[in-house]
Amino acid sequence: MSSVILSGAAEAPLNLSEPSLDEILADPLVGLILRRDGLTPGVVRVKLDRERQRLARSGHALPRAA
């Protein structure tokens, strides 16, 4: 893993990969936005799974997120 050195700070690891859905939904800021919008991580997962299934039926399948 690469590192980034910030001015006056210790080395911080540099993550060049995209976050997983679990990581996104576990983020506190995302949680605040979901609550504000009346959603939960479970509701978002169900909506994403339904859309993934709809796209698969139409021949436009997306890979399943971790």
N, CA, C and O atoms as a DFTB+ gen file, in Angstrom:
264 C
 N C O
     1  1       0.840      -1.171       0.000
     2  2       0.000       0.000       0.000
     3  2       0.889       1.238       0.000
     4  3       1.910       1.275       0.687
     5  1       0.503       2.243      -0.765
     6  2       1.246       3.494      -0.830
     7  2       0.944       4.343       0.395
     8  3      -0.026       4.099       1.113
     9  1       1.775       5.328       0.618
    10  2       1.551       6.251       1.726
    11  2       1.620       7.679       1.218
    12  3       2.271       7.973       0.216
    13  1       0.944       8.544       1.923
    14  2       0.961       9.969       1.631
    15  2       1.492      10.662       2.865
    16  3       1.068      10.360       3.980
    17  1       2.413      11.585       2.679
    18  2       2.930      12.343       3.814
    19  2       2.303      13.739       3.769
    20  3       2.511      14.501       2.825
    21  1       1.536      14.051       4.807
    22  2       0.915      15.354       4.911
    23  2       1.846      16.287       5.660
    24  3       2.616      15.847       6.514
    25  1       1.782      17.528       5.358
    26  2       2.656      18.507       5.983
    27  2       2.543      18.432       7.499
    28  3       1.480      18.683       8.066
    29  1       3.644      18.086       8.145
    30  2       3.688      18.029       9.603
    31  2       2.953      16.840      10.210
    32  3       2.766      16.793      11.426
    33  1       2.540      15.893       9.402
    34  2       1.788      14.745       9.920
    35  2       2.554      13.457       9.640
    36  3       3.454      13.416       8.801
    37  1       2.182      12.431      10.348
    38  2       2.777      11.114      10.110
    39  2       2.265      10.566       8.782
    40  3       1.310      11.092       8.210
    41  1       2.908       9.507       8.298
    42  2       2.465       8.902       7.052
    43  2       1.057       8.344       7.206
    44  3       0.741       7.690       8.200
    45  1       0.211       8.612       6.203
    46  2      -1.146       8.071       6.184
    47  2      -1.253       7.117       5.002
    48  3      -0.804       7.445       3.904
    49  1      -1.848       5.929       5.211
    50  2      -1.979       5.002       4.089
    51  2      -2.889       5.576       3.009
    52  3      -3.878       6.242       3.314
    53  1      -2.559       5.322       1.768
    54  2      -3.333       5.789       0.628
    55  2      -4.091       4.600       0.052
    56  3      -3.484       3.650      -0.441
    57  1      -5.403       4.655       0.114
    58  2      -6.243       3.576      -0.394
    59  2      -6.764       3.990      -1.764
    60  3      -7.546       4.934      -1.872
    61  1      -6.334       3.290      -2.809
    62  2      -6.714       3.648      -4.166
    63  2      -7.907       2.846      -4.672
    64  3      -8.324       3.034      -5.816
    65  1      -8.465       1.963      -3.860
    66  2      -9.608       1.172      -4.293
    67  2     -10.908       1.864      -3.873
    68  3     -10.919       2.709      -2.979
    69  1     -11.991       1.488      -4.535
    70  2     -13.294       2.042      -4.183
    71  2     -13.802       1.372      -2.916
    72  3     -13.533       0.191      -2.697
    73  1     -14.530       2.102      -2.078
    74  2     -15.079       1.483      -0.865
    75  2     -16.178       0.494      -1.231
    76  3     -16.852       0.645      -2.250
    77  1     -16.347      -0.512      -0.394
    78  2     -17.431      -1.481      -0.597
    79  2     -18.750      -0.836      -0.157
    80  3     -18.759       0.199       0.509
    81  1     -19.842      -1.458      -0.537
    82  2     -21.146      -0.970      -0.104
    83  2     -21.241      -0.994       1.418
    84  3     -21.801      -0.077       2.019
    85  1     -20.696      -2.041       2.046
    86  2     -20.690      -2.109       3.511
    87  2     -19.973      -0.909       4.118
    88  3     -20.450      -0.318       5.087
    89  1     -18.820      -0.550       3.542
    90  2     -18.055       0.591       4.055
    91  2     -18.817       1.895       3.866
    92  3     -18.817       2.752       4.749
    93  1     -19.463       2.046       2.722
    94  2     -20.234       3.272       2.462
    95  2     -21.391       3.393       3.442
    96  3     -21.602       4.449       4.039
    97  1     -22.143       2.300       3.604
    98  2     -23.316       2.348       4.482
    99  2     -22.930       2.446       5.957
   100  3     -23.750       2.860       6.777
   101  1     -21.701       2.076       6.310
   102  2     -21.238       2.191       7.698
   103  2     -20.682       3.573       8.011
   104  3     -20.422       3.883       9.174
   105  1     -20.496       4.403       7.000
   106  2     -19.941       5.739       7.205
   107  2     -20.932       6.587       8.008
   108  3     -22.109       6.646       7.654
   109  1     -20.481       7.242       9.076
   110  2     -21.390       8.044       9.904
   111  2     -22.101       9.168       9.136
   112  3     -23.272       9.445       9.396
   113  1     -21.418       9.802       8.215
   114  2     -22.045      10.877       7.440
   115  2     -23.151      10.317       6.543
   116  3     -24.220      10.916       6.423
   117  1     -22.893       9.176       5.919
   118  2     -23.911       8.528       5.096
   119  2     -25.109       8.159       5.978
   120  3     -26.259       8.324       5.569
   121  1     -24.835       7.660       7.185
   122  2     -25.911       7.335       8.111
   123  2     -26.786       8.534       8.439
   124  3     -28.009       8.416       8.516
   125  1     -26.157       9.693       8.632
   126  2     -26.921      10.911       8.905
   127  2     -27.805      11.289       7.722
   128  3     -28.959      11.678       7.903
   129  1     -27.270      11.176       6.530
   130  2     -28.040      11.515       5.328
   131  2     -29.195      10.534       5.140
   132  3     -30.309      10.935       4.804
   133  1     -28.923       9.239       5.361
   134  2     -29.987       8.244       5.247
   135  2     -31.108       8.534       6.240
   136  3     -32.283       8.513       5.872
   137  1     -30.751       8.806       7.500
   138  2     -31.767       9.109       8.516
   139  2     -32.558      10.356       8.141
   140  3     -33.779      10.389       8.292
   141  1     -31.869      11.372       7.655
   142  2     -32.547      12.599       7.245
   143  2     -33.587      12.311       6.171
   144  3     -34.659      12.914       6.146
   145  1     -33.246      11.367       5.276
   146  2     -34.126      11.036       4.163
   147  2     -35.112       9.915       4.498
   148  3     -35.851       9.455       3.628
   149  1     -35.120       9.480       5.752
   150  2     -36.059       8.455       6.180
   151  2     -35.713       7.061       5.691
   152  3     -36.597       6.223       5.515
   153  1     -34.427       6.810       5.470
   154  2     -33.969       5.512       4.973
   155  2     -33.090       4.824       6.009
   156  3     -32.627       5.441       6.968
   157  1     -32.873       3.537       5.794
   158  2     -31.927       2.767       6.599
   159  2     -31.006       2.030       5.639
   160  3     -31.334       1.878       4.462
   161  1     -29.861       1.571       6.123
   162  2     -28.999       0.777       5.238
   163  2     -29.724      -0.438       4.663
   164  3     -29.496      -0.797       3.508
   165  1     -30.591      -1.073       5.445
   166  2     -31.334      -2.230       4.954
   167  2     -32.252      -1.885       3.794
   168  3     -32.353      -2.644       2.830
   169  1     -32.914      -0.752       3.883
   170  2     -33.800      -0.308       2.802
   171  2     -32.993      -0.036       1.537
   172  3     -33.417      -0.390       0.436
   173  1     -31.841       0.585       1.692
   174  2     -30.984       0.873       0.535
   175  2     -30.534      -0.431      -0.113
   176  3     -30.531      -0.544      -1.339
   177  1     -30.156      -1.412       0.693
   178  2     -29.730      -2.713       0.138
   179  2     -30.862      -3.374      -0.650
   180  3     -30.636      -3.897      -1.741
   181  1     -32.078      -3.350      -0.101
   182  2     -33.223      -3.955      -0.789
   183  2     -33.470      -3.246      -2.116
   184  3     -33.685      -3.897      -3.138
   185  1     -33.440      -1.924      -2.104
   186  2     -33.656      -1.164      -3.341
   187  2     -32.574      -1.478      -4.377
   188  3     -32.877      -1.643      -5.559
   189  1     -31.323      -1.560      -3.942
   190  2     -30.233      -1.884      -4.870
   191  2     -30.370      -3.300      -5.415
   192  3     -30.138      -3.529      -6.602
   193  1     -30.742      -4.254      -4.564
   194  2     -30.932      -5.634      -5.025
   195  2     -32.067      -5.723      -6.035
   196  3     -31.944      -6.420      -7.042
   197  1     -33.169      -5.026      -5.778
   198  2     -34.297      -5.035      -6.726
   199  2     -33.885      -4.439      -8.067
   200  3     -34.230      -4.977      -9.119
   201  1     -33.159      -3.343      -8.033
   202  2     -32.706      -2.712      -9.280
   203  2     -31.725      -3.620     -10.018
   204  3     -31.773      -3.719     -11.244
   205  1     -30.842      -4.280      -9.281
   206  2     -29.890      -5.215      -9.900
   207  2     -30.647      -6.343     -10.606
   208  3     -30.291      -6.734     -11.717
   209  1     -31.700      -6.866      -9.950
   210  2     -32.511      -7.920     -10.550
   211  2     -33.245      -7.418     -11.794
   212  3     -33.320      -8.124     -12.799
   213  1     -33.781      -6.210     -11.727
   214  2     -34.475      -5.630     -12.881
   215  2     -33.522      -5.480     -14.059
   216  3     -33.870      -5.802     -15.195
   217  1     -32.315      -4.988     -13.780
   218  2     -31.325      -4.829     -14.851
   219  2     -30.907      -6.177     -15.423
   220  3     -30.702      -6.306     -16.630
   221  1     -30.780      -7.180     -14.562
   222  2     -30.399      -8.517     -15.041
   223  2     -31.470      -9.075     -15.984
   224  3     -31.149      -9.690     -17.002
   225  1     -32.737      -8.858     -15.640
   226  2     -33.822      -9.337     -16.504
   227  2     -33.810      -8.615     -17.847
   228  3     -34.209      -9.188     -18.861
   229  1     -33.359      -7.369     -17.862
   230  2     -33.345      -6.596     -19.105
   231  2     -32.062      -6.817     -19.909
   232  3     -31.898      -6.253     -20.991
   233  1     -31.150      -7.642     -19.372
   234  2     -29.903      -7.913     -20.074
   235  2     -28.797      -6.920     -19.770
   236  3     -27.771      -6.912     -20.451
   237  1     -28.985      -6.090     -18.765
   238  2     -27.979      -5.094     -18.374
   239  2     -27.497      -5.357     -16.954
   240  3     -27.515      -4.460     -16.111
   241  1     -27.071      -6.575     -16.693
   242  2     -26.690      -6.985     -15.338
   243  2     -25.485      -6.211     -14.835
   244  3     -24.561      -5.905     -15.588
   245  1     -25.515      -5.903     -13.549
   246  2     -24.402      -5.268     -12.857
   247  2     -23.788      -6.276     -11.905
   248  3     -24.489      -7.159     -11.408
   249  1     -22.487      -6.163     -11.639
   250  2     -21.877      -7.076     -10.664
   251  2     -22.426      -6.817      -9.271
   252  3     -22.765      -5.684      -8.930
   253  1     -22.510      -7.857      -8.479
   254  2     -22.999      -7.718      -7.107
   255  2     -21.922      -7.074      -6.253
   256  3     -20.759      -7.476      -6.287
   257  1     -22.322      -6.071      -5.487
   258  2     -21.389      -5.381      -4.597
   259  2     -21.094      -6.255      -3.392
   260  3     -21.904      -7.096      -3.001
   261  1     -19.920      -6.044      -2.809
   262  2     -19.528      -6.806      -1.613
   263  2     -20.324      -6.360      -0.413
   264  3     -20.134      -6.886       0.683
